Structures are given as C-alpha cells and as structure tokens.
Amino acid sequence: MSLALFAYGSLVNPESFARTLGREPGASNPARLPGWRRRWSIQRDNLAHEKTFAREDGGEVPRWVIGLNLELDPQADEELAPNGALIEIHEAELERLNMRELRYDQVDVGGAVTGGEEFDRVVAYTAKPEHFAAHPPDGAVAMAPYLRAIEAAFNVLGDGQWELFLNTTGPPPVEMIEPVLVRDEIPPGNPREW
C-alpha cells in the first residue's frame, strides 16, 4: 500500500522532515487540499509542555505560542485551498510523525488532495481539540524561525508556492519573536528552533 503525507507547514522543509524521520524526503510534489483551510489556529502552552522559549530581546517568557493548523471546511472557496507537498512515507514512519505532531491528530485526506491519486492513502495532521484556538489567546506569539523554515520550504517547492501560501493563509495574526530555548524536554526529531 502506497502512503503519502500532505505536508502544509514546517514538514515541507526537507531539513525538518529529515530531522524527524532520519532520512531525506523523496520527491516533494506540490499539491492542494480543497475542502480544508490552513490557519494559525493551534496553540501550545509555552510554560507547560516539552519546550519553553523566552524572547531573545528581554528574556520574558510568553504563555502561548501559535502554529499552523488544517481545518476541515467543505464550504471553503477552492481558491483558498491550502497548498503543500505530497511526500511518500512508509507506514512505520507514522509513529515517529505522530510523536513529533503530538498536538495534532492524524487524518486521512486522500480523497480530497489534488495530485494524490497515485497513493492508496494520504494523511495530514489537524489540531487536537484541546490545542485548537479559533482565535489566538491574549499575548500569544509566533516563532520567527518557524516561519522562516516554512518560507524556505515553499520557495524550494516551486515557483509561486510561497506566494500561494501567503494568499491562502496570510502571516501570523500575532507578534513574531526571535526565541531562545530555556527548557528542553523535546523528543528526538522534534525541532528545537520553535
């Protein structure tokens, strides 16, 4: 059975993918996911989870960090369908991806993703209910290295892919900070920059 990941954020970045799975990704084919939307709607409690970051400029520790999420939205305008990369993976690698994406649930999106017809199964990750934030919490921040990794990845994915990302998602709706890691209980393969 052939299996692919629809990566729509930092996992589009080959370095981030390789750090998690211990191998370089194969070909990353651009794809879209109609019936879904990508938003800055996942929250992480920066004080209570496996990693804590402070602001590089001042040392304050923000309570909330937001990140990208996929939301099912059958009424979404097809022009706003999130773009991303289809990356072939092996069934055994799902466990490692699940460990990295610990605030997300794995969902099957194969019937919706464009370009995924060659795969028997396509998975993506969407926020667990307890980590979903329809609106960012007060004082939430986004991590500048996270956005830089995503921008670099989409620029490599192909001409116009970064612009399409911005058109379908927009920039973070909160302050962007340069972070410093101050507490690290991060599982192997999980990014330490954000």
C-alpha positions as CSV (number, residue, x, y, z in Angstrom):
1,M,0.0,0.0,0.0
2,S,1.5,3.4,-1.0
3,L,1.3,6.2,1.5
4,A,1.9,9.9,1.4
5,L,2.0,12.8,3.8
6,F,0.3,16.1,2.9
7,A,2.7,18.5,4.5
8,Y,1.4,22.0,4.7
9,G,3.9,23.8,7.1
10,S,7.3,23.0,8.5
11,L,7.3,19.4,7.3
12,V,7.5,20.7,3.7
13,N,11.0,21.8,4.7
14,P,13.4,18.9,3.8
15,E,15.7,19.6,6.8
16,S,12.8,19.5,9.2
17,F,11.4,16.3,7.6
18,A,14.9,14.6,7.7
19,R,15.4,15.6,11.4
20,T,12.2,13.8,12.3
21,L,12.4,10.7,10.1
22,G,16.2,10.3,9.9
23,R,16.2,10.4,6.1
24,E,15.9,12.9,3.3
25,P,12.4,13.1,1.8
26,G,11.9,11.8,-1.7
27,A,10.4,14.0,-4.4
28,S,8.0,16.6,-2.9
29,N,5.2,17.1,-5.3
30,P,3.1,20.3,-4.9
31,A,-0.5,19.6,-4.0
32,R,-3.7,21.4,-2.8
33,L,-6.3,20.3,-0.3
34,P,-9.8,21.6,-1.3
35,G,-12.4,21.5,1.3
36,W,-9.9,22.5,4.0
37,R,-8.3,25.7,5.1
38,R,-4.9,26.4,6.7
39,R,-5.0,28.9,9.7
40,W,-2.8,30.0,12.6
41,S,-5.2,28.1,14.9
42,I,-3.1,25.8,17.1
43,Q,-1.9,26.8,20.5
44,R,0.9,25.5,22.7
45,D,1.2,26.3,26.3
46,N,4.8,27.6,26.4
47,L,5.0,27.1,30.2
48,A,3.6,23.6,30.4
49,H,4.8,21.5,27.5
50,E,8.0,19.8,26.3
51,K,9.8,23.1,25.4
52,T,9.8,26.6,26.8
53,F,11.1,29.6,24.9
54,A,11.9,33.1,26.1
55,R,12.1,36.3,24.0
56,E,15.6,36.8,22.7
57,D,15.2,40.6,23.3
58,G,14.4,40.8,27.0
59,G,14.0,37.2,28.3
60,E,10.3,37.3,29.0
61,V,8.5,34.0,28.6
62,P,5.3,34.3,26.6
63,R,2.5,32.0,27.8
64,W,1.2,30.9,24.4
65,V,2.8,30.1,21.0
66,I,0.6,29.6,17.9
67,G,1.3,27.5,14.8
68,L,-0.3,26.3,11.6
69,N,-3.3,24.0,11.5
70,L,-5.6,22.4,8.9
71,E,-9.3,22.8,9.4
72,L,-12.0,20.9,7.6
73,D,-14.2,23.4,5.8
74,P,-16.4,21.9,3.0
75,Q,-17.7,25.4,2.2
76,A,-14.2,27.0,1.7
77,D,-13.5,28.8,-1.5
78,E,-11.5,26.4,-3.7
79,E,-9.0,29.3,-4.4
80,L,-8.2,29.3,-0.7
81,A,-7.4,25.5,-0.6
82,P,-4.1,25.1,1.2
83,N,-1.1,24.3,-0.8
84,G,1.6,21.9,0.4
85,A,3.8,19.0,-0.6
86,L,2.9,15.3,-1.0
87,I,5.8,13.3,0.3
88,E,5.9,9.5,0.1
89,I,6.3,7.9,3.5
90,H,6.3,4.3,5.0
91,E,3.6,3.0,7.4
92,A,6.3,2.5,10.0
93,E,7.2,6.2,9.9
94,L,3.7,7.3,11.0
95,E,4.6,6.5,14.7
96,R,7.6,8.9,14.5
97,L,5.5,11.6,12.8
98,N,2.8,11.2,15.5
99,M,5.4,11.7,18.2
100,R,6.5,14.9,16.5
101,E,3.0,16.2,15.9
102,L,1.9,15.5,19.4
103,R,-0.7,18.3,19.4
104,Y,-2.3,17.1,16.2
105,D,-4.5,14.1,15.2
106,Q,-3.6,12.2,12.0
107,V,-6.4,12.3,9.5
108,D,-6.9,10.7,6.1
109,V,-7.3,13.2,3.3
110,G,-6.6,11.1,0.3
111,G,-10.0,11.6,-1.4
112,A,-9.6,15.4,-1.2
113,V,-6.0,16.1,-2.1
114,T,-5.1,17.1,-5.6
115,G,-2.2,15.1,-7.0
116,G,-2.7,12.3,-4.5
117,E,-4.4,9.9,-6.9
118,E,-1.2,7.8,-7.2
119,F,-1.2,6.9,-3.5
120,D,-3.5,4.4,-1.8
121,R,-3.6,6.6,1.3
122,V,-2.7,10.3,2.1
123,V,-2.6,11.6,5.7
124,A,-2.3,15.1,7.2
125,Y,-2.4,16.5,10.7
126,T,-5.0,18.7,12.3
127,A,-5.2,20.1,15.8
128,K,-6.4,18.0,18.7
129,P,-9.5,19.8,20.2
130,E,-7.6,20.8,23.4
131,H,-5.0,22.6,21.3
132,F,-7.3,24.3,18.8
133,A,-7.7,28.0,19.1
134,A,-10.3,29.7,16.9
135,H,-8.6,33.0,17.9
136,P,-5.1,33.3,19.3
137,P,-5.0,33.7,23.1
138,D,-4.1,37.1,24.5
139,G,-0.4,37.6,24.4
140,A,0.2,34.7,22.0
141,V,3.3,34.9,19.8
142,A,4.6,33.1,16.7
143,M,8.2,31.9,16.3
144,A,10.2,33.7,13.6
145,P,12.4,30.6,12.9
146,Y,9.2,28.5,12.3
147,L,8.0,31.0,9.6
148,R,11.5,31.2,8.1
149,A,11.6,27.4,7.7
150,I,8.2,27.4,6.1
151,E,9.1,30.2,3.7
152,A,12.3,28.5,2.7
153,A,10.5,25.2,2.1
154,F,7.7,26.7,0.0
155,N,10.3,28.6,-2.1
156,V,12.0,25.3,-2.9
157,L,8.7,23.6,-3.5
158,G,8.3,25.6,-6.7
159,D,7.7,28.9,-8.4
160,G,4.8,30.8,-6.8
161,Q,4.3,28.3,-3.9
162,W,5.3,30.8,-1.2
163,E,3.0,33.4,-2.6
164,L,0.2,30.9,-2.8
165,F,0.9,30.0,0.9
166,L,0.6,33.7,1.8
167,N,-2.6,34.1,-0.3
168,T,-4.3,31.1,1.3
169,T,-3.1,31.6,4.8
170,G,-1.6,35.0,5.5
171,P,1.0,35.9,8.0
172,P,0.7,35.1,11.7
173,P,-2.0,37.3,13.3
174,V,0.2,37.8,16.4
175,E,3.6,39.3,17.2
176,M,6.6,37.4,15.7
177,I,9.5,36.9,18.1
178,E,13.0,35.6,18.0
179,P,13.1,32.8,20.6
180,V,15.7,31.4,22.9
181,L,15.1,27.8,24.2
182,V,15.2,27.9,28.0
183,R,13.7,24.4,28.9
184,D,14.2,21.4,26.7
185,E,12.4,18.1,27.2
186,I,11.9,17.7,23.5
187,P,11.6,14.2,22.0
188,P,14.3,13.4,19.4
189,G,13.4,14.5,15.9
190,N,11.3,17.4,17.1
191,P,12.5,20.9,16.0
192,R,14.2,22.9,18.7
193,E,14.1,26.2,17.0
194,W,10.4,26.7,17.5
